[in-house]
Amino acid sequence: MVKNSFISVIFQEKNEENRGSAEFQIVSFTNKIRRLTSHLELHKKDYLSQRGLRKILGKRQQLLSYLSKTNKIRYKELIGELDIRESKNR
């Protein structure tokens, strides 16, 4: 419950800023991922939602890798705020 309220605060702060920024998109994808995850706990055989979740995870991963290359400090802060694991380097 605390995570959701914290994310909504970040989401409101980002509403005033540029919606096309990588940080804003990562926050919005994280909200969608958490919603879909809770949906899939109830509906285990909803394969279309599983596919959508995988697509959103891939998009968020691409944005996180872009952010880590361009602004490492902001990347670390965002991962800490959203409680996301750091991506593995290939």
OpenMM code with the backbone's topology and positions (N, CA, C; nanometers):
from openmm import Vec3, app, unit

residues = "MET VAL LYS ASN SER PHE ILE SER VAL ILE PHE GLN GLU LYS ASN GLU GLU ASN ARG GLY SER ALA GLU PHE GLN ILE VAL SER PHE THR ASN LYS ILE ARG ARG LEU THR SER HIS LEU GLU LEU HIS LYS LYS ASP TYR LEU SER GLN ARG GLY LEU ARG LYS ILE LEU GLY LYS ARG GLN GLN LEU LEU SER TYR LEU SER LYS THR ASN LYS ILE ARG TYR LYS GLU LEU ILE GLY GLU LEU ASP ILE ARG GLU SER LYS ASN ARG".split()
positions = [
    Vec3(0.0816, -0.1186, 0.0000),
    Vec3(0.0000, 0.0000, 0.0000),
    Vec3(0.0860, 0.1250, 0.0000),
    Vec3(0.1973, 0.1196, 0.0729),
    Vec3(0.2845, 0.2361, 0.0801),
    Vec3(0.3495, 0.2629, -0.0550),
    Vec3(0.3863, 0.1558, -0.1264),
    Vec3(0.4492, 0.1727, -0.2572),
    Vec3(0.3556, 0.2446, -0.3529),
    Vec3(0.2282, 0.2049, -0.3520),
    Vec3(0.1323, 0.2656, -0.4442),
    Vec3(0.1156, 0.4139, -0.4160),
    Vec3(0.1082, 0.4524, -0.2890),
    Vec3(0.0933, 0.5947, -0.2581),
    Vec3(0.2200, 0.6706, -0.2950),
    Vec3(0.3364, 0.6078, -0.2750),
    Vec3(0.4616, 0.6730, -0.3100),
    Vec3(0.4724, 0.6920, -0.4601),
    Vec3(0.4314, 0.5908, -0.5355),
    Vec3(0.4367, 0.6004, -0.6813),
    Vec3(0.3387, 0.7059, -0.7312),
    Vec3(0.2232, 0.7149, -0.6677),
    Vec3(0.1275, 0.8161, -0.7119),
    Vec3(0.1817, 0.9568, -0.6868),
    Vec3(0.2599, 0.9751, -0.5795),
    Vec3(0.3220, 1.1050, -0.5543),
    Vec3(0.4224, 1.1362, -0.6640),
    Vec3(0.5033, 1.0380, -0.7005),
    Vec3(0.6002, 1.0574, -0.8090),
    Vec3(0.5254, 1.0857, -0.9384),
    Vec3(0.4175, 1.0127, -0.9606),
    Vec3(0.3384, 1.0268, -1.0819),
    Vec3(0.2818, 1.1688, -1.0916),
    Vec3(0.2336, 1.2246, -0.9802),
    Vec3(0.1794, 1.3600, -0.9810),
    Vec3(0.2896, 1.4624, -1.0047),
    Vec3(0.4078, 1.4391, -0.9467),
    Vec3(0.5189, 1.5305, -0.9706),
    Vec3(0.5581, 1.5290, -1.1175),
    Vec3(0.5585, 1.4123, -1.1771),
    Vec3(0.5987, 1.3998, -1.3163),
    Vec3(0.4923, 1.4563, -1.4113),
    Vec3(0.3664, 1.4636, -1.3672),
    Vec3(0.2601, 1.5194, -1.4521),
    Vec3(0.2922, 1.6623, -1.4910),
    Vec3(0.3545, 1.7357, -1.4004),
    Vec3(0.3860, 1.8751, -1.4280),
    Vec3(0.5064, 1.8869, -1.5203),
    Vec3(0.5888, 1.7844, -1.5250),
    Vec3(0.7084, 1.7872, -1.6080),
    Vec3(0.6782, 1.7270, -1.7448),
    Vec3(0.7830, 1.6964, -1.8165),
    Vec3(0.7724, 1.6417, -1.9510),
    Vec3(0.7231, 1.4969, -1.9451),
    Vec3(0.6113, 1.4706, -2.0097),
    Vec3(0.5551, 1.3353, -2.0081),
    Vec3(0.6312, 1.2402, -2.0989),
    Vec3(0.7111, 1.2908, -2.1870),
    Vec3(0.7867, 1.2053, -2.2770),
    Vec3(0.9210, 1.1640, -2.2224),
    Vec3(0.9567, 1.2103, -2.1031),
    Vec3(1.0872, 1.1765, -2.0475),
    Vec3(1.0925, 1.0289, -2.0104),
    Vec3(1.2126, 0.9765, -2.0094),
    Vec3(1.2301, 0.8346, -1.9787),
    Vec3(1.1838, 0.8034, -1.8370),
    Vec3(1.2086, 0.8947, -1.7423),
    Vec3(1.1689, 0.8707, -1.6037),
    Vec3(1.0176, 0.8585, -1.5912),
    Vec3(0.9453, 0.9479, -1.6554),
    Vec3(0.7992, 0.9442, -1.6496),
    Vec3(0.7454, 0.8157, -1.7097),
    Vec3(0.8013, 0.7750, -1.8231),
    Vec3(0.7555, 0.6531, -1.8883),
    Vec3(0.7845, 0.5302, -1.8030),
    Vec3(0.8999, 0.5285, -1.7369),
    Vec3(0.9342, 0.4156, -1.6505),
    Vec3(0.8366, 0.4072, -1.5342),
    Vec3(0.8011, 0.5217, -1.4756),
    Vec3(0.7056, 0.5228, -1.3648),
    Vec3(0.5688, 0.4747, -1.4115),
    Vec3(0.5241, 0.5195, -1.5281),
    Vec3(0.3927, 0.4769, -1.5763),
    Vec3(0.3918, 0.3281, -1.6117),
    Vec3(0.5018, 0.2782, -1.6714),
    Vec3(0.5106, 0.1348, -1.6995),
    Vec3(0.5114, 0.0538, -1.5703),
    Vec3(0.5779, 0.1045, -1.4670),
    Vec3(0.5815, 0.0341, -1.3388),
    Vec3(0.4417, 0.0258, -1.2785),
    Vec3(0.3636, 0.1325, -1.2896),
    Vec3(0.2249, 0.1287, -1.2413),
    Vec3(0.1442, 0.0237, -1.3167),
    Vec3(0.1604, 0.0200, -1.4493),
    Vec3(0.0880, -0.0786, -1.5299),
    Vec3(0.1306, -0.2209, -1.4939),
    Vec3(0.2592, -0.2406, -1.4712),
    Vec3(0.3113, -0.3732, -1.4375),
    Vec3(0.2540, -0.4210, -1.3049),
    Vec3(0.2487, -0.3325, -1.2075),
    Vec3(0.1937, -0.3718, -1.0772),
    Vec3(0.0446, -0.4022, -1.0855),
    Vec3(-0.0272, -0.3256, -1.1671),
    Vec3(-0.1704, -0.3527, -1.1854),
    Vec3(-0.1922, -0.4876, -1.2534),
    Vec3(-0.1158, -0.5130, -1.3603),
    Vec3(-0.1305, -0.6396, -1.4320),
    Vec3(-0.0888, -0.7582, -1.3459),
    Vec3(0.0119, -0.7411, -1.2638),
    Vec3(0.0565, -0.8492, -1.1767),
    Vec3(-0.0525, -0.8867, -1.0772),
    Vec3(-0.1173, -0.7859, -1.0197),
    Vec3(-0.2248, -0.8164, -0.9258),
    Vec3(-0.3446, -0.8794, -0.9989),
    Vec3(-0.3683, -0.8379, -1.1226),
    Vec3(-0.4758, -0.8975, -1.2024),
    Vec3(-0.4453, -1.0446, -1.2314),
    Vec3(-0.3189, -1.0739, -1.2636),
    Vec3(-0.2832, -1.2109, -1.2996),
    Vec3(-0.2807, -1.3034, -1.1791),
    Vec3(-0.2702, -1.2493, -1.0581),
    Vec3(-0.2807, -1.3350, -0.9407),
    Vec3(-0.4212, -1.3932, -0.9291),
    Vec3(-0.5207, -1.3165, -0.9719),
    Vec3(-0.6593, -1.3646, -0.9675),
    Vec3(-0.6946, -1.4493, -1.0890),
    Vec3(-0.6449, -1.4093, -1.2059),
    Vec3(-0.6793, -1.4751, -1.3326),
    Vec3(-0.5534, -1.5371, -1.3924),
    Vec3(-0.5200, -1.6565, -1.3465),
    Vec3(-0.3941, -1.7196, -1.3844),
    Vec3(-0.3876, -1.7593, -1.5316),
    Vec3(-0.5011, -1.7836, -1.5943),
    Vec3(-0.5014, -1.8300, -1.7333),
    Vec3(-0.5322, -1.7199, -1.8331),
    Vec3(-0.5146, -1.5966, -1.7941),
    Vec3(-0.5365, -1.4839, -1.8845),
    Vec3(-0.4080, -1.4626, -1.9644),
    Vec3(-0.3962, -1.5354, -2.0744),
    Vec3(-0.2713, -1.5373, -2.1494),
    Vec3(-0.2468, -1.4076, -2.2250),
    Vec3(-0.3513, -1.3386, -2.2650),
    Vec3(-0.3324, -1.2106, -2.3334),
    Vec3(-0.2742, -1.1063, -2.2387),
    Vec3(-0.3179, -1.1076, -2.1151),
    Vec3(-0.2613, -1.0151, -2.0175),
    Vec3(-0.1168, -1.0513, -1.9860),
    Vec3(-0.0857, -1.1808, -1.9861),
    Vec3(0.0529, -1.2233, -1.9647),
    Vec3(0.1419, -1.1719, -2.0772),
    Vec3(0.0920, -1.1781, -2.1988),
    Vec3(0.1684, -1.1292, -2.3141),
    Vec3(0.1891, -0.9782, -2.3038),
    Vec3(0.0827, -0.9067, -2.2666),
    Vec3(0.0938, -0.7625, -2.2491),
    Vec3(0.1926, -0.7261, -2.1409),
    Vec3(0.1930, -0.8045, -2.0335),
    Vec3(0.2871, -0.7802, -1.9244),
    Vec3(0.4304, -0.7982, -1.9717),
    Vec3(0.4549, -0.9035, -2.0489),
    Vec3(0.5906, -0.9258, -2.1009),
    Vec3(0.6349, -0.8131, -2.1936),
    Vec3(0.5427, -0.7615, -2.2749),
    Vec3(0.5766, -0.6511, -2.3651),
    Vec3(0.6108, -0.5254, -2.2865),
    Vec3(0.5325, -0.4954, -2.1836),
    Vec3(0.5580, -0.3764, -2.1026),
    Vec3(0.6888, -0.3911, -2.0263),
    Vec3(0.7174, -0.5128, -1.9772),
    Vec3(0.8443, -0.5363, -1.9083),
    Vec3(0.9627, -0.5115, -2.0011),
    Vec3(0.9493, -0.5545, -2.1264),
    Vec3(1.0561, -0.5320, -2.2235),
    Vec3(1.0766, -0.3849, -2.2539),
    Vec3(0.9667, -0.3110, -2.2667),
    Vec3(0.9782, -0.1676, -2.2930),
    Vec3(1.0424, -0.0958, -2.1757),
    Vec3(1.0004, -0.1340, -2.0530),
    Vec3(1.0597, -0.0702, -1.9353),
    Vec3(1.2075, -0.1040, -1.9254),
    Vec3(1.2454, -0.2267, -1.9599),
    Vec3(1.3852, -0.2658, -1.9551),
    Vec3(1.4680, -0.1843, -2.0545),
    Vec3(1.4136, -0.1597, -2.1739),
    Vec3(1.4849, -0.0784, -2.2724),
    Vec3(1.5040, 0.0642, -2.2218),
    Vec3(1.3992, 0.1191, -2.1618),
    Vec3(1.4099, 0.2554, -2.1093),
    Vec3(1.5087, 0.2625, -1.9935),
    Vec3(1.5095, 0.1598, -1.9082),
    Vec3(1.6040, 0.1584, -1.7969),
    Vec3(1.7482, 0.1489, -1.8463),
    Vec3(1.7715, 0.0700, -1.9501),
    Vec3(1.9080, 0.0601, -2.0035),
    Vec3(1.9502, 0.1919, -2.0683),
    Vec3(1.8563, 0.2578, -2.1354),
    Vec3(1.8860, 0.3892, -2.1940),
    Vec3(1.9204, 0.4899, -2.0845),
    Vec3(1.8415, 0.4895, -1.9781),
    Vec3(1.8642, 0.5833, -1.8688),
    Vec3(1.9966, 0.5543, -1.7985),
    Vec3(2.0321, 0.4264, -1.7856),
    Vec3(2.1588, 0.3933, -1.7192),
    Vec3(2.2785, 0.4384, -1.8028),
    Vec3(2.2622, 0.4408, -1.9342),
    Vec3(2.3718, 0.4859, -2.0198),
    Vec3(2.3844, 0.6376, -2.0203),
    Vec3(2.2717, 0.7066, -2.0155),
    Vec3(2.2742, 0.8523, -2.0273),
    Vec3(2.2931, 0.9231, -1.8943),
    Vec3(2.2259, 0.8753, -1.7880),
    Vec3(2.2312, 0.9444, -1.6592),
    Vec3(2.2324, 0.8403, -1.5476),
    Vec3(2.3529, 0.7953, -1.5109),
    Vec3(2.3680, 0.6871, -1.4137),
    Vec3(2.3147, 0.7255, -1.2758),
    Vec3(2.3320, 0.8510, -1.2360),
    Vec3(2.2870, 0.8955, -1.1036),
    Vec3(2.1352, 0.8903, -1.0949),
    Vec3(2.0676, 0.9448, -1.1951),
    Vec3(1.9208, 0.9440, -1.1948),
    Vec3(1.8664, 0.8013, -1.2038),
    Vec3(1.9377, 0.7142, -1.2751),
    Vec3(1.8999, 0.5735, -1.2857),
    Vec3(1.9002, 0.5071, -1.1482),
    Vec3(2.0063, 0.5291, -1.0711),
    Vec3(2.0167, 0.4704, -0.9369),
    Vec3(1.9063, 0.5243, -0.8462),
    Vec3(1.8776, 0.6545, -0.8541),
    Vec3(1.7731, 0.7145, -0.7720),
    Vec3(1.6362, 0.6555, -0.8066),
    Vec3(1.6089, 0.6419, -0.9359),
    Vec3(1.4788, 0.5922, -0.9797),
    Vec3(1.4584, 0.4470, -0.9384),
    Vec3(1.5623, 0.3655, -0.9488),
    Vec3(1.5528, 0.2266, -0.9070),
    Vec3(1.5257, 0.2184, -0.7569),
    Vec3(1.5909, 0.3045, -0.6799),
    Vec3(1.5669, 0.3066, -0.5359),
    Vec3(1.4263, 0.3514, -0.5006),
    Vec3(1.3745, 0.4518, -0.5717),
    Vec3(1.2405, 0.5028, -0.5433),
    Vec3(1.1327, 0.4015, -0.5781),
    Vec3(1.1494, 0.3338, -0.6914),
    Vec3(1.0463, 0.2418, -0.7385),
    Vec3(1.0635, 0.1004, -0.6853),
    Vec3(1.1734, 0.0744, -0.6158),
    Vec3(1.2017, -0.0584, -0.5612),
    Vec3(1.2064, -0.1633, -0.6719),
    Vec3(1.2895, -0.1349, -0.7727),
    Vec3(1.3087, -0.2246, -0.8868),
    Vec3(1.4492, -0.2823, -0.8762),
    Vec3(1.4648, -0.4064, -0.9170),
    Vec3(1.5986, -0.4656, -0.9191),
    Vec3(1.6805, -0.4045, -1.0322),
    Vec3(1.8099, -0.3963, -1.0101),
    Vec3(1.8980, -0.3437, -1.1133),
    Vec3(1.9128, -0.4464, -1.2237),
    Vec3(1.9155, -0.4000, -1.3470),
    Vec3(1.9234, -0.4924, -1.4600),
    Vec3(2.0631, -0.5511, -1.4716),
    Vec3(2.0685, -0.6724, -1.5266),
    Vec3(2.1964, -0.7384, -1.5495),
    Vec3(2.2574, -0.6839, -1.6768),
    Vec3(2.3878, -0.6650, -1.6759),
    Vec3(2.4570, -0.6199, -1.7975),
    Vec3(2.4935, -0.7421, -1.8791),
    Vec3(2.4734, -0.7309, -2.0083),
    Vec3(2.5045, -0.8435, -2.0964),
    Vec3(2.6440, -0.8360, -2.1471),
] * unit.nanometer
topology = app.Topology()
chain = topology.addChain("A")
for resn in residues:
    res = topology.addResidue(resn, chain)
    for name in ("N", "CA", "C"):
        topology.addAtom(name, app.Element.getBySymbol(name[0]), res)
